[in-house]
């Protein structure tokens, strides 16, 4: 049973990475803090001259997030929301940072309020799915992933939702349903085939017969496929934020 659960968690990991690409996999910084990056220092100088520029402050918050200074990143994002309570980009960023900082209940509340104002924003539902997952609420997690698929059935957000749903079904040993979600994820983004095939050589054969139709890629190629997907997700997010 643990073998199946561990493989399912690896798919959840990939799905989470696609949404929360800036979350660090290393521990939070300790008392001996590293020096600030040149990017952060430059943004601080710009903010000193344009204190009420919310776009600039969000860039600063994102830079802090990437440096794993979660508390200050949250503080800066909340300052933007005090100025612009309906700034959905700020809400998305705040919730993502809260999830990275192991604050799923705070993230859930943040997203709940935002979804009431923007119920058709798939990014909010996707982030809320991860909040519910971290809170151990499986049915609620499934509901939010399915909401993403209803809103955007063929984008990278849909791929993340399919991967998340597939992992849940796999953990429950419902391999046919898991395989179907993985197949749909690959149909949207074919390079993921090699990643999934490699991870599921034992788990999904012969039950779902999913990976038999796929040729495993080399480790370096699989890593590049995931990075390509992350780049595509970032591009879509930037386009969405520019609307």
C-alpha positions as CSV (number, residue, x, y, z in Angstrom):
1,X,0.0,0.0,0.0
2,X,2.8,2.4,0.8
3,X,4.4,1.8,-2.6
4,X,1.2,3.1,-4.3
5,X,0.8,6.0,-1.9
6,X,4.4,7.2,-2.4
7,X,4.0,7.2,-6.2
8,X,0.8,9.1,-5.9
9,X,2.5,11.7,-3.7
10,X,5.1,12.1,-6.4
11,X,2.4,13.0,-8.9
12,X,0.9,15.5,-6.4
13,X,4.4,16.9,-6.1
14,X,4.7,17.5,-9.8
15,X,1.2,19.0,-9.9
16,X,2.0,21.3,-7.0
17,X,5.3,22.4,-8.7
18,X,3.4,23.4,-11.8
19,X,1.2,25.8,-9.7
20,X,3.7,26.9,-7.0
21,X,6.8,27.0,-9.0
22,X,8.4,29.5,-6.7
23,X,8.0,27.4,-3.6
24,X,11.3,26.3,-2.2
25,X,12.1,22.7,-1.7
26,X,14.8,23.6,0.8
27,X,14.1,24.6,4.4
28,X,13.2,28.2,5.2
29,X,16.1,30.5,6.0
30,X,17.4,30.3,9.5
31,X,18.7,33.0,11.8
32,X,21.8,33.6,9.7
33,X,20.1,35.2,6.8
34,X,21.8,35.5,3.4
35,X,22.4,38.9,1.9
36,X,19.6,40.3,-0.2
37,X,19.8,39.7,-3.9
38,X,20.5,42.5,-6.3
39,X,16.9,42.3,-7.5
40,X,15.5,42.8,-4.1
41,X,17.8,45.7,-3.3
42,X,16.9,47.4,-6.7
43,X,13.2,47.0,-6.0
44,X,13.6,48.5,-2.6
45,X,15.2,51.5,-4.1
46,X,12.4,51.9,-6.6
47,X,9.8,51.6,-3.9
48,X,11.4,54.3,-1.9
49,X,10.6,56.6,-4.8
50,X,7.2,55.2,-5.7
51,X,5.8,54.0,-2.4
52,X,2.2,53.6,-3.7
53,X,3.0,51.8,-6.9
54,X,1.2,48.5,-6.4
55,X,2.6,46.8,-9.5
56,X,6.1,47.5,-8.3
57,X,5.2,46.3,-4.7
58,X,3.9,43.0,-6.1
59,X,7.1,42.5,-8.0
60,X,9.0,43.1,-4.8
61,X,6.7,40.6,-2.9
62,X,7.4,38.0,-5.6
63,X,11.1,38.6,-5.4
64,X,11.0,38.1,-1.6
65,X,8.9,34.9,-2.1
66,X,11.6,33.6,-4.5
67,X,14.1,34.2,-1.7
68,X,11.9,32.3,0.7
69,X,11.3,35.4,2.9
70,X,7.7,34.4,3.2
71,X,6.7,36.6,6.1
72,X,7.8,39.8,4.5
73,X,6.4,38.7,1.1
74,X,3.1,38.2,2.8
75,X,3.3,41.6,4.5
76,X,4.1,43.4,1.2
77,X,1.2,41.6,-0.6
78,X,-1.2,42.5,2.1
79,X,-0.1,46.2,1.8
80,X,-1.2,46.0,-1.9
81,X,-4.6,44.5,-0.9
82,X,-5.1,47.3,1.6
83,X,-4.8,49.8,-1.3
84,X,-6.6,47.6,-3.8
85,X,-8.9,45.0,-2.2
86,X,-10.1,43.7,-5.5
87,X,-6.6,43.1,-6.9
88,X,-6.9,39.4,-8.0
89,X,-3.3,39.1,-8.9
90,X,-2.3,40.1,-5.3
91,X,-4.8,37.6,-4.0
92,X,-3.3,34.8,-6.1
93,X,0.2,35.7,-5.0
94,X,-0.8,36.0,-1.3
95,X,-2.5,32.6,-1.3
96,X,0.5,30.9,-3.1
97,X,2.9,32.4,-0.5
98,X,0.7,31.3,2.4
99,X,0.7,27.8,0.9
100,X,4.5,27.8,0.6
101,X,4.7,29.0,4.3
102,X,2.6,26.1,5.5
103,X,-0.5,28.3,6.2
104,X,-3.2,26.3,4.3
105,X,-6.1,27.6,6.4
106,X,-5.1,31.2,5.9
107,X,-4.7,30.5,2.1
108,X,-8.2,28.9,2.1
109,X,-9.8,31.9,3.7
110,X,-7.9,34.3,1.3
111,X,-9.2,32.3,-1.7
112,X,-12.7,31.9,-0.4
113,X,-13.2,35.6,-0.3
114,X,-11.6,36.1,-3.7
115,X,-13.7,33.3,-5.3
116,X,-16.9,35.0,-4.1
117,X,-15.8,38.1,-6.2
118,X,-14.3,36.2,-9.1
119,X,-16.0,32.7,-9.2
120,X,-14.8,31.9,-12.8
121,X,-11.0,32.4,-12.1
122,X,-9.5,29.0,-12.5
123,X,-6.2,30.0,-10.8
124,X,-8.1,30.7,-7.6
125,X,-9.8,27.3,-7.7
126,X,-6.5,25.6,-8.4
127,X,-4.8,27.2,-5.5
128,X,-7.8,26.4,-3.3
129,X,-7.5,22.8,-4.3
130,X,-4.0,22.8,-2.9
131,X,-5.1,24.5,0.3
132,X,-7.8,21.8,0.8
133,X,-5.2,19.1,0.0
134,X,-2.8,20.5,2.7
135,X,-5.8,20.5,5.1
136,X,-6.5,16.9,4.4
137,X,-9.9,17.5,2.9
138,X,-10.1,15.1,-0.1
139,X,-13.6,15.7,-1.3
140,X,-13.2,19.5,-1.2
141,X,-9.9,19.1,-3.1
142,X,-11.6,17.0,-5.8
143,X,-14.3,19.6,-6.1
144,X,-11.9,22.4,-6.7
145,X,-9.8,20.5,-9.2
146,X,-13.1,19.7,-11.1
147,X,-14.0,23.4,-11.0
148,X,-10.7,24.1,-12.8
149,X,-11.5,21.6,-15.5
150,X,-15.0,23.0,-16.0
151,X,-13.6,26.5,-16.5
152,X,-10.5,25.7,-18.5
153,X,-10.5,22.1,-19.9
154,X,-7.4,22.4,-22.1
155,X,-4.8,24.7,-20.5
156,X,-1.8,24.0,-18.3
157,X,-4.1,24.7,-15.3
158,X,-6.2,21.7,-16.5
159,X,-3.0,19.6,-16.6
160,X,-2.3,20.4,-13.0
161,X,-6.0,19.5,-12.1
162,X,-5.8,16.2,-14.0
163,X,-2.5,15.3,-12.3
164,X,-4.0,16.2,-8.9
165,X,-7.1,14.1,-9.5
166,X,-5.1,11.3,-10.9
167,X,-2.9,11.2,-7.7
168,X,-6.0,11.1,-5.5
169,X,-7.5,8.2,-7.4
170,X,-4.2,6.4,-7.5
171,X,-3.9,6.8,-3.7
172,X,-7.4,5.2,-3.5
173,X,-6.2,2.4,-5.8
174,X,-8.7,3.4,-8.4
175,X,-6.2,2.9,-11.2
176,X,-8.6,3.1,-14.1
177,X,-9.8,6.6,-13.1
178,X,-6.2,7.7,-12.3
179,X,-5.0,6.5,-15.7
180,X,-7.7,8.4,-17.4
181,X,-6.8,11.6,-15.8
182,X,-3.1,11.1,-16.6
183,X,-4.0,10.3,-20.2
184,X,-6.0,13.6,-20.4
185,X,-3.0,15.5,-18.9
186,X,-0.7,14.1,-21.5
187,X,-3.3,14.8,-24.3
188,X,-3.0,18.5,-23.4
189,X,0.8,18.5,-22.8
190,X,2.3,15.4,-24.6
191,X,5.9,15.8,-23.2
192,X,4.6,14.7,-19.8
193,X,4.2,11.2,-21.2
194,X,7.8,10.3,-20.4
195,X,7.6,11.6,-16.9
196,X,4.4,9.7,-16.1
197,X,5.5,6.5,-17.8
198,X,8.8,6.5,-15.8
199,X,6.9,7.0,-12.5
200,X,4.2,4.4,-13.2
201,X,6.1,1.4,-14.6
202,X,4.9,-0.7,-11.7
203,X,1.9,1.2,-10.3
204,X,-0.3,1.4,-13.4
205,X,0.6,-1.9,-15.0
206,X,-1.4,-3.9,-15.7
207,X,-4.3,-2.2,-14.0
208,X,-4.6,1.0,-16.1
209,X,-2.2,-0.1,-18.9
210,X,-1.3,3.5,-19.2
211,X,2.4,3.5,-19.5
212,X,2.7,0.7,-22.0
213,X,1.9,3.0,-24.9
214,X,4.7,5.4,-23.9
215,X,8.4,5.4,-24.4
216,X,10.3,6.6,-21.3
217,X,12.6,9.5,-21.9
218,X,16.0,10.0,-20.4
219,X,16.3,11.7,-17.1
220,X,17.7,14.9,-18.6
221,X,14.9,15.0,-21.2
222,X,12.2,14.4,-18.5
223,X,13.6,17.3,-16.5
224,X,13.6,19.6,-19.6
225,X,9.9,18.6,-20.3
226,X,8.9,19.7,-16.8
227,X,10.9,22.9,-17.1
228,X,9.2,23.6,-20.4
229,X,5.9,23.1,-18.8
230,X,6.8,25.5,-15.9
231,X,7.9,28.1,-18.4
232,X,4.6,27.7,-20.3
233,X,2.6,28.1,-17.0
234,X,4.6,31.2,-16.1
235,X,3.9,32.6,-19.6
236,X,0.2,32.0,-19.3
237,X,0.2,33.6,-15.8
238,X,2.0,36.7,-17.1
239,X,-0.5,37.0,-19.9
240,X,-3.3,36.7,-17.5
241,X,-1.9,39.3,-15.2
242,X,-1.5,41.7,-18.2
243,X,-5.2,41.6,-19.1
